[in-house]
């Protein structure tokens, strides 16, 4: 399999695509006005403590206060962090380069409920963003600060040594654990990342040295600042993708920006010079994404409908509470047996759903309505296929077995807005519903207002303002609705277009005085 990273940079945005044999596998977008915040460290001030929901709200200078759940607070918050668990641990990396720690079962001591430190309003606290704002919710933060590098993750004020679960070789794990214990400073913890496999001790030492320098700067900054203040800003999306995802599987990185090409080269020459030569400055007349046929694949990420190889398709709908995916067979009917046809479509859908959730970065609750299957064995096949495909996902995913109604419930770790939310805005015409009022109902609303107006007013000439599309609907038909209304209510009506108005609203004015009559007869 040929894996490549393709980076397209313009003045308004930077787009990063990861392809596998030419097929889009991951996609990231970085905007100047909507920069990546996960990993940033702030010196904040506690605004509110709410024991009822086991959380505190931290003022970090943003529109909404940051949300700090008690589960994200360590016993030694004053020392910035303290993580529970045995010293000898396994870890699993998430998509941001943070590490999920799970203690080995044989050596795990009995855990006791952590004692939450006393938090008071007005108290200063050092926190790190772990989840970006979504909709009207603020960022989620933790007081367990960690600093991810290329090969290691530094854990200040902790004594843990961990190895990524994705390093499977026992001898390599043992070697890396020995190195980590030798190089980690006292009162610090260290997690060895997946890309550290087969690396020399000197490379790990250099990476740790850089992280220690960064931490010293953060300490100085935190002591000199007054909250709320940003004391450390993590790498931008593009460089963080290189840090977290660029491993031996990636054959090449193509960049179409000289500035970004130099930035990536400099970073790699600092942390891993041996692979810096894989970065290539690529200039294309038709655009780098068009040349690599990525642009056409990105367009499918924006649509509701996603086609399946055999003729079926998915419909992906976003709601406030969850994402709903409907699986349809379409024209596919290769076999005479309906169960066989349904199973094939459902299996194809399982593979595509896992891919789409990853590409669109959809998180939260997802409910999938598969085509009904009668055989329990076939239902389990669909469930197993989903679980297998989600193993490729860096985000944490939980899947429940298929219900009797053919529904499968999924939860996926949400760290930021999904791609659709990041790229699209709510339509000013339909306000996000995707629906506009029918012309017959618009005429009904208009006639209801005219009835009240005719009953209470002696004026015989009015001006009606509305959106051009609404005015066009009123003028439709052989016998125009406008003519019928004028004849029925004996009122002269002048229509005026106003593109700034909503498509479903009217404004009424007196033709004689120009006075706004809308509210008087509403």
C-alpha positions in Angstrom: 0.0 0.0 0.0 1.3 3.4 -1.0 0.5 6.1 1.7 1.2 9.7 0.9 0.5 13.1 2.6 -0.6 15.8 0.2 -0.7 19.4 1.5 -2.4 22.3 -0.3 -1.8 25.8 1.1 -3.5 29.1 0.2 -3.8 32.5 1.8 -7.2 31.5 3.3 -6.6 27.9 4.4 -4.3 24.9 4.5 -5.7 21.4 3.6 -4.0 18.2 4.4 -5.0 14.9 2.7 -3.6 11.4 3.6 -4.1 8.9 0.8 -3.8 5.1 0.6 -3.2 3.9 -3.0 -4.8 7.2 -4.2 -7.9 6.9 -2.0 -8.6 9.6 0.5 -8.1 8.1 4.0 -7.8 11.3 6.2 -8.5 14.9 5.7 -7.7 18.0 7.8 -8.4 21.7 7.2 -6.6 24.6 9.0 -8.1 28.1 9.0 -6.3 31.2 10.2 -9.6 32.4 11.9 -10.3 29.0 13.4 -7.0 27.6 14.5 -6.4 24.3 16.1 -6.6 24.6 19.9 -6.2 21.1 21.3 -3.0 20.9 23.2 -2.8 24.6 24.1 -2.1 25.4 27.8 -3.7 28.3 29.6 -3.3 29.9 33.0 -7.0 30.3 33.9 -9.1 31.5 36.8 -11.9 29.4 38.3 -15.2 31.2 37.5 -17.7 28.7 39.0 -17.6 25.4 40.8 -20.7 23.2 40.4 -20.6 20.1 42.5 -24.0 19.1 41.2 -22.6 18.3 37.8 -19.1 17.5 39.1 -17.5 20.3 37.1 -15.9 23.7 37.3 -15.9 26.5 34.7 -12.6 28.2 34.0 -12.2 31.7 32.6 -9.4 31.5 30.0 -10.4 34.6 28.1 -12.7 33.0 25.5 -16.4 33.7 24.7 -17.4 30.7 26.7 -15.7 29.5 29.9 -13.8 26.3 29.6 -15.4 23.1 31.1 -13.3 21.2 33.6 -14.9 17.9 34.8 -13.9 16.5 38.1 -12.7 13.4 36.4 -10.1 15.5 34.6 -8.7 16.9 37.9 -5.8 15.1 39.6 -5.1 14.9 43.3 -2.0 17.1 42.9 -3.5 19.9 40.9 -1.2 22.3 42.6 1.7 20.3 41.1 -0.1 20.5 37.7 -1.0 16.8 37.5 -1.1 13.4 39.0 -2.2 10.3 37.0 -3.5 7.2 38.8 -2.2 3.8 37.9 0.9 1.6 38.2 4.3 2.8 37.2 4.6 0.2 34.5 1.9 0.8 32.0 0.7 0.4 28.5 -0.7 3.2 26.5 -2.7 3.8 23.4 -2.3 7.0 21.3 -5.4 9.0 20.3 -5.5 11.2 17.2 -4.0 14.3 18.8 -0.9 12.5 20.0 -2.1 12.3 23.6 -1.8 9.0 25.3 -4.6 6.9 26.9 -3.0 5.0 29.8 -4.2 1.5 30.8 -2.4 -0.4 33.6 -1.3 -4.0 33.1 -3.8 -6.3 34.8 -1.2 -8.4 36.7 0.4 -5.5 38.5 -2.6 -3.2 38.9 -3.2 -2.3 42.5 -6.7 -1.8 43.9 -7.9 1.6 42.9 -9.6 4.0 45.3 -11.8 6.8 44.3 -9.5 9.8 43.7 -9.9 12.6 46.1 -10.8 15.8 44.3 -8.8 18.8 45.4 -10.8 21.7 46.8 -11.5 24.2 44.0 -12.5 27.8 44.9 -13.9 30.6 42.8 -11.1 33.0 41.8 -8.4 30.4 42.2 -5.7 30.2 39.5 -5.2 26.9 37.7 -3.1 25.6 34.8 -5.1 23.7 32.3 -4.8 22.2 28.9 -7.4 22.0 26.1 -8.5 18.4 25.2 -11.6 19.2 23.2 -12.4 22.2 20.9 -15.6 24.2 21.2 -18.6 22.7 19.4 -21.7 24.8 18.6 -22.5 26.9 21.8 -20.3 24.8 24.1 -16.9 26.0 25.3 -13.6 24.0 25.2 -13.1 21.0 27.5 -9.9 21.1 29.5 -7.8 19.0 31.9 -5.4 19.9 34.7 -3.3 16.8 33.8 -0.9 18.6 31.5 1.1 16.6 28.9 3.5 17.7 26.2 3.6 15.5 23.0 6.8 15.3 21.0 7.7 13.3 17.9 8.7 10.1 19.9 7.7 10.9 23.5 5.0 12.5 25.6 6.3 14.3 28.7 4.2 14.2 31.9 5.4 16.8 34.3 5.1 15.9 38.0 4.4 12.3 37.3 6.5 9.2 37.8 4.9 6.9 35.1 6.7 5.2 32.3 4.4 3.9 29.5 4.7 2.3 26.1 2.2 2.7 23.3 -0.1 -0.4 22.9 0.5 -0.2 19.1 4.0 -1.4 19.6 3.3 -5.2 19.6 6.8 -6.7 19.7 7.6 -7.8 23.3 11.4 -7.3 23.0 11.0 -3.9 21.5 8.6 -2.8 24.3 11.1 -4.1 26.9 14.0 -2.2 25.2 12.0 1.1 25.0 10.8 0.8 28.6 14.4 0.3 29.8 15.5 3.4 27.8 12.6 5.5 29.0 13.4 4.7 32.7 17.1 5.6 32.1 16.5 9.0 30.5 13.4 10.3 32.3 14.2 13.0 34.9 13.1 12.7 38.5 9.5 13.8 39.2 8.6 13.4 35.5 6.7 10.8 33.6 7.3 9.6 30.0 5.2 7.9 27.4 6.9 6.3 24.4 4.9 6.8 21.2 4.4 4.3 18.4 6.8 6.0 16.0 9.6 5.4 18.5 9.8 1.7 17.6 13.3 0.7 16.4 14.7 4.2 17.1 18.0 4.7 18.8 18.4 5.9 22.4 20.0 9.1 21.3 17.0 10.1 19.2 14.7 9.6 22.1 17.0 11.6 24.3 17.0 14.5 21.9 13.3 14.5 21.7 13.0 14.5 25.5 15.6 17.3 25.7 13.4 19.5 23.4 10.3 18.7 25.5 12.1 19.6 28.7 13.2 23.0 27.2 9.5 23.6 26.2 8.3 22.8 29.7 10.8 25.1 31.3 9.5 28.0 29.1 5.9 27.1 30.1 6.8 27.2 33.8 8.4 30.6 33.4 5.5 32.0 31.4 2.9 30.7 33.8 4.7 32.3 36.8 5.0 35.7 35.0 1.5 35.9 33.6 -1.9 37.0 35.1 -4.9 34.9 34.2 -6.5 34.4 31.8 -3.4 33.9 29.6 -2.2 31.5 26.9 1.1 30.2 28.1 1.8 27.6 25.4 0.4 27.2 21.9 0.7 23.7 20.3 1.7 23.2 16.7 -0.7 24.1 13.9 -2.8 21.4 12.3 -0.4 20.8 9.4 2.8 20.4 11.5 0.9 18.4 14.2 -0.3 15.9 11.5 3.4 15.5 10.5 4.4 15.0 14.1 1.6 12.5 15.0 1.0 10.6 11.7 4.2 10.7 9.7 5.7 7.2 10.2 7.5 4.6 8.2 4.3 3.7 6.3 4.3 7.2 4.6 6.3 7.0 1.4 6.2 10.8 0.5 4.9 14.2 1.6 4.0 16.6 -1.2 3.7 20.3 -0.4 2.7 23.1 -2.9 3.9 26.0 -0.6 7.6 27.0 -0.3 7.0 28.5 3.2 5.3 25.4 4.5 7.8 23.1 2.8 10.6 24.9 4.6 8.7 24.8 7.9 8.1 21.0 7.7 11.7 20.3 6.5 13.1 22.3 9.4 10.9 20.5 11.9 11.8 17.0 10.6 15.5 17.9 10.4 15.3 18.8 14.1 13.4 15.7 15.3 14.3 13.1 12.7 16.7 14.1 10.0 16.7 10.7 8.3 13.2 11.1 6.9 13.3 14.9 6.0 14.2 13.9 2.4 10.7 12.4 2.0 9.3 16.0 1.9 9.0 17.3 -1.7 8.0 20.8 -3.0 5.4 20.0 -5.7 4.2 22.6 -8.2 1.2 21.8 -10.4 -0.5 24.0 -13.0 -3.9 22.5 -12.2 -3.6 22.5 -8.4 -1.9 19.7 -6.3 -5.3 18.3 -5.1 -6.6 18.1 -8.7 -3.3 16.4 -9.9 -3.6 13.7 -7.2 -7.4 13.4 -7.8 -8.1 14.4 -4.2 -10.4 17.3 -4.9 -13.2 15.2 -6.4 -13.1 12.9 -3.4 -13.3 15.8 -0.9 -16.6 17.0 -2.6 -18.3 13.8 -1.5 -17.6 14.7 2.1 -20.0 17.6 1.9 -23.0 15.8 0.5 -25.8 13.9 2.3 -25.6 11.0 -0.1 -22.7 8.7 -0.4 -22.7 6.0 -3.1 -21.7 2.3 -2.4 -19.9 0.1 -5.0 -22.8 -2.2 -5.7 -25.4 0.5 -6.3 -26.6 1.1 -2.7 -26.1 4.4 -0.9 -25.9 6.1 2.5 -27.9 9.2 3.6 -26.0 11.1 6.4 -28.1 13.5 8.4 -26.7 15.8 11.2 -29.0 16.8 14.1 -28.4 18.7 17.3 -28.1 15.6 19.4 -26.6 13.0 17.1 -25.8 11.9 13.5 -28.2 9.5 11.8 -27.1 7.3 8.9 -29.6 5.5 6.7 -28.5 2.6 4.5 -30.4 2.0 1.3 -30.1 -0.8 -1.3 -30.8 1.4 -4.3 -30.9 -0.6 -7.5 -28.8 -3.5 -6.3 -30.5 -6.8 -6.7 -27.9 -9.2 -8.0 -29.2 -12.3 -6.1 -32.7 -13.5 -6.1 -32.4 -14.0 -2.3 -33.3 -10.7 -0.6 -31.3 -11.6 2.6 -28.1 -12.1 0.5 -28.6 -8.7 -1.3 -29.3 -7.0 2.0 -26.2 -8.5 3.7 -23.9 -7.5 0.8 -25.2 -3.9 0.9 -24.9 -3.7 4.7 -21.3 -5.0 4.7 -20.4 -2.4 2.0 -22.1 0.2 4.1 -20.2 -0.8 7.2 -16.8 -0.2 5.5 -17.9 3.1 4.0 -19.5 4.3 7.3 -16.2 3.8 9.2 -14.4 5.6 6.4 -16.8 8.5 6.3 -16.9 9.0 10.1 -13.1 9.2 10.0 -12.9 11.5 7.0 -15.6 13.9 8.2 -14.3 13.7 11.7 -17.9 13.0 13.0 -18.0 12.5 16.8 -20.7 12.0 19.5 -23.6 9.6 19.1 -24.2 8.0 15.7 -27.2 5.8 14.9 -27.1 3.7 11.7 -30.3 2.2 10.2 -29.1 -0.8 8.3 -31.3 -2.8 5.8 -33.2 -5.4 7.8 -31.7 -8.8 8.2 -33.6 -11.9 9.4 -30.6 -14.2 10.2 -28.8 -13.4 13.5 -25.5 -14.7 12.0 -25.8 -12.1 9.3 -26.5 -9.3 11.8 -23.3 -10.4 13.7 -21.3 -10.3 10.4 -22.3 -6.6 10.0 -21.4 -5.8 13.6 -18.1 -7.6 13.3 -17.3 -5.8 10.0 -17.9 -2.4 11.7 -15.7 -3.3 14.6 -12.9 -4.5 12.3 -13.0 -1.3 10.2 -13.0 1.0 13.3 -9.7 -0.5 14.4 -8.1 1.8 11.8 -9.6 4.8 13.5 -7.3 6.8 15.9 -10.3 8.1 17.8 -12.0 6.0 20.5 -15.0 4.2 19.1 -17.6 2.1 20.9 -20.1 0.0 18.9 -23.2 -1.8 20.2 -24.6 -5.0 18.5 -27.5 -4.6 16.0 -30.9 -4.3 17.6 -34.0 -6.1 16.5 -35.0 -3.0 14.5 -31.7 -3.2 12.5 -30.2 -0.2 14.3 -26.5 0.0 15.4 -25.5 2.6 17.9 -22.0 4.1 17.8 -20.2 6.6 20.0 -17.0 8.2 18.6 -14.6 10.5 20.4 -15.3 14.1 19.5 -12.3 16.5 19.7 -13.3 19.3 17.3 -16.0 20.3 14.9 -16.6 17.9 12.1 -15.5 18.9 8.5 -19.1 19.9 7.5 -19.4 22.2 10.5 -16.0 23.7 9.9 -16.5 24.4 6.2 -20.2 25.2 5.9 -22.4 27.9 7.4 -26.1 27.8 8.2 -28.2 28.8 5.1 -29.7 32.2 5.7 -32.7 31.2 3.6 -33.8 28.1 5.4 -31.9 28.6 8.6 -30.4 25.1 8.4 -33.7 23.2 8.0 -33.2 22.6 4.3 -36.8 23.5 3.7 -38.6 26.5 2.3 -42.3 27.4 2.6 -44.5 26.4 -0.4 -45.9 29.2 -2.5 -49.5 28.2 -1.6 -48.7 28.7 2.1 -47.0 32.0 1.4 -50.1 33.2 -0.3 -52.2 32.0 2.7 -50.0 34.0 5.1 -50.3 37.0 2.9 -54.1 36.7 2.6 -54.4 36.4 6.4 -52.6 39.7 6.9 -54.7 41.4 4.2 -58.0 40.2 5.9 -57.0 42.0 9.1 -55.7 45.0 7.3 -58.9 45.4 5.2 -61.1 45.0 8.3 -59.3 47.7 10.3 -57.9 50.2 7.8 -59.3 52.5 5.2 -56.1 52.6 3.1 -56.4 51.2 -0.4 -52.8 51.1 -1.5 -49.9 49.2 0.1 -46.3 48.2 -0.6 -45.2 44.6 0.2 -41.5 43.9 0.6 -40.0 40.4 0.5 -37.1 38.3 -0.8 -36.9 38.1 -4.7 -37.6 34.3 -4.6 -40.8 34.9 -2.6 -41.9 37.7 -4.9 -41.4 35.4 -7.9 -43.7 32.7 -6.2 -46.5 35.3 -5.8 -46.2 36.2 -9.5 -46.4 32.5 -10.6 -49.4 31.1 -12.5 -51.6 32.1 -15.4 -53.9 34.1 -13.1 -51.4 35.5 -10.7 -52.0 35.3 -7.0 -51.3 39.0 -6.8 -54.1 39.9 -9.1 -56.6 37.6 -7.2 -55.7 39.3 -3.9 -56.0 42.8 -5.3 -59.4 42.0 -6.8 -60.7 40.2 -3.7 -59.7 42.9 -1.1 -59.9 45.9 -3.4 -56.4 47.0 -2.5 -53.6 48.1 -4.8 -50.5 46.1 -4.1 -47.0 47.1 -5.2 -44.3 44.4 -4.8 -40.7 45.3 -4.0 -37.8 42.9 -3.8 -35.3 43.0 -0.9 -32.5 40.4 -1.1 -31.6 41.1 2.6 -34.9 39.7 3.9 -35.6 36.1 4.8 -37.4 34.1 2.1 -40.4 33.3 4.3 -41.2 36.8 5.6 -43.1 39.9 4.4 -43.0 43.6 5.4 -46.0 45.9 4.7 -45.8 49.6 4.2 -48.4 52.3 3.5 -48.0 53.5 -0.1 -49.2 57.0 0.9 -47.1 57.7 4.0 -44.4 54.9 3.9 -45.3 53.9 7.4 -44.5 50.3 8.5 -47.8 48.5 8.9 -46.4 45.0 9.5 -46.8 44.8 13.3 -50.1 46.7 13.4 -52.1 44.0 11.6 -50.0 40.9 12.4 
